[in-house]
Amino acid sequence: MRDTRMRMIRQAALLFRGQGYAATGFREIVEKADTRRGVIYHHFPRGKTELAEEVLKLIDGTVGPAIEMVCANQDPTSAMRAILAGAKMVMTGGEHPPGCPVAAVALGALPDDPALLTAARDIFRGWQAPFRECLHRNGFDDPTATDLATLLLAGMEGALILCRTEGSTDPLDRVAAALERALRP
């Protein structure tokens, strides 16, 4: 039973990444998860919003600790390169188009579902925090560290869109090169 629920969450994450939150329906998730339509509301009684919340938790539970780990003991340039290399590997790999499920939920959430927007905002802020702390440890003042942490996340998310449109991971490499220049003293 738990396996079915997790399969649905994982498939939803891939579908959100590849085609967006709004364009992904339960029928497609059930089909990709190789389960029956009748189990949807058993596992997600609050519907697609609940499923999206679980996708956000899954992605944040994977990406957040990875960002924390690389930022804990590295200089800012090495940490930035590791974060972008991880994004390149995870969010552009496989059979699905490049993208981030968190961004897909943020862009596809309806205004009457502020909980999803709040959850996505909190995740993005959480992903910026370890890099900002890494910058502080390495002599950057607070406004600069905040700006550079925002630039890293915005650059990564924007680069994923460009990767999709260009059919290449080169945009992530260009963002890394530009950020490396910005991190030089």
Secondary structure, DSSP 8 states (H G I E B T S, - for coil): -HHHHHHHHHHHHHHHHHH-STT--HHHHHHHTT--GGGHHHH-TTTHHHHHHHHHHHHHHHHHHHHHHHHHSS-HHHHHHHHHHHHHHHHH-SSS-S--HHHHHHHH--TT-HHHHHHHHHHHHHHHHHHHHHHHHTT--HHHHHHHHHHHHHHHHHHHHHHHHHTSSHHHHHHHHHHHHHH--
